[in-house]
Structures are given as structure tokens and as C-alpha cells.
Amino acid sequence: MNMKDHDDVERDLKRLVPGSVPAGLRQRILTASVESGKNAPLSPRMKWAAVTCAALIVFVLIAEPLIGRLEAVRMAALLNAGSATDEEEMARMEASDLAELAGIQGTEAAKLIRLQARITSAVREESQHRFGEALKGLRGWSEYETSENFN
Amino acid sequence: MNSGKIDKSGGGKGLYRQKEKRRLLKLEELYERHGESLYRYLVFRLGSAEDAEDVLQETFCRFARYGLRWKLVLDPQSFVFKVARNEVNRFLKRKLGRRAGEAMIMTVAAGGFTAAFTAPNDQTLVALLRSADDLPTEQKEVVFLKVFEGLTFKEIGSVCGVSSNTAASRYRYGIEKLRETLEGRS
């Protein structure tokens, strides 16, 4: 009996004749693919890059005003620690109590209240001025200071 | 008279033409290397020369659109077969609808060895061709890729989405069945 092994089967399979390739196929394929390549607006890699950039731009556009607003609120809170009107109101009330205790009435009492309010306002302005000066002094410190070397 | 200005439009066109020429050369090279093997594989998968032509065209269009850097592709041969295989699956799903397409992908019902090959006047080869077509789908594909395209088991595994061991065992089972058929005849 004729025994065949795997190599014989492979050899026999290779004797099968493949179907012919249609004439002009090469030209048709190449023409179509070159046209397709011309019409492709972006390669998939570029598409991903474009989408990522667009998402980043949108994120920055949304986040920037929000961050700005938060920063403004923080700065306002820093500069007006305790609002001016509250402090002046407190000063007025204290002055009117003082006037009552001292038995001062009428225009004299009104004068005392105004004076007290003015003093409070002057003190607040002075502290703001000092704070501003301190900020000016600190500006750029990181550019000129070198970090300490403990070694 | 030379105005001293650079003709930007002409330069741009020249650059564009150069780019086009380069692209065409790359595609030509790709076709020379893999075009006909891919065509045979597609006829084997689809069973129709017309469909195979359409899918081959779509495969090459995909290569052109993607503007691939072929230097970065580790194994171009298995890569092109994998792209063609995916394109066949897309084509069948598009043509037959999702369910029927998937069923066709699983069975390779339309294609097979008889669609892609003919047996010369030899009864043994006719029988071999017939029994090769009777092999299970997964074995058929592995036998085709190994015997006719010369892919390694690792490459076949990469194309078919299985391990190289699975590809090797599918090949062994397939060839063993064919051997039994041939021995039965002789």
C-alpha cells in the first residue's frame, strides 16, 4: 500500500493550479487607491490628534473663566478681610453706646459717632496699604532668591 | 523679467506631485509583493472573483488612506493578510446583513479551495481538492495560508487571531485528514 506522509500531501496540494488574476487588476487597484489616498482628509492618527486638541481647547475655554472667577473671589477675600461696611457699622454702634454712657446727646453724639467711623476707616485703609506694600516687596522674590543649601 | 519673488504655488504643486509619486511607488511596491497573493486569498474566502476584486480594492484604499509607515510594521506579510481578512468580514456583514454575514464568516461557505484552484487532469488531485474543501473552516484557512502563502504558524496565528500552537494543531489535523483521504484512494 502506498503510504503518504504530510510532506507528500503538501507537495500534492502545491500541484493545484491557482485561478488566474484578471487582466488590468493591478492598474485598477492602484488607480483607485491613489484616488482614495488623495481624497482622505486626515489619516486616523491625525484625526485622533485633532480630536484631542479640540477637547483640550474646549476644556481650557471652559476652565479659564471659572478659575479666573475663583481667583478674583480669593483675592477680594484677602484684601477685604472683614468687609468695610460691617466694621464701620460696628464702630458706629460702639460710639453710640459710648455717647449714651457718657450722657452725650444731640449733635455732640452724632459728631462722636462720625469720628469713630472715620477712625475705623482710616485704620482699615492703612492696613490695606501696608498689605499692598508687603505684596510689592514680595513680588519676584522667587526669581532672585536661591534655595538654601543645607549640605 | 525675474521679479525676484518665489513662485509658491508652483513649488507647492511640485511638492504635492512628489508626494503623490512617492505614495504611488509605495503602493506599487506593496502590490508587487502581496497583491496577487491577497487576491487568491480573497477568492478563497469569498468564492467570487468580483467580490475579491472589490475587497482587494478596498484593502489597498485603506492602506493609501492610512498613510502607514511600513518601516514600523514588524511583519508586513501577516499585517496585510490581517487587514484583508478584516475587510472580508466587513464586506460580508455589509453585503449580507450582520447575522448572515457573521454566519458566512464562520463557515466560509461561499469560498474554499475549489473557488481559488483547479486540479490538472489527475484524479488524485481532483479528490484532494474536493476533500480539502470538506475540511472544517478553521483548518481550511490555516492549510491555505501555510501551503500556498508560506506563512509561519506565528504569522497565521496573528492573521486568524489564535495562538501559534492552535494554528499548528489545526494545520496538523487538516493535513492528516487529507492524507487519510489520499491513502484511502491509493
Interface residues (C-beta under 8 A of the other chain):
Chain A: M1 N2 M3 K4 D5 H6 D8 V9 E10 D12 L13 K14 R15 L16 V17 P18 G19 V21 P22 L25 R26 R28 I29 L30 A32 S33 V34 S36 G37 K38 A40 S43 P44
Chain B: E20 R23 L24 L27 E28 Y31 G35 E36 Y39 R40 V43 A49 E53 L56 Q57 F60 C61 F63 A64 R65 Y66 G67 F113 A115 A116 F117 T118 A119 P120 D122 T124 L125 L128 L129 A132 V143 V147 F148 R172 I175 E176 L178 R179 L182 E183 S186
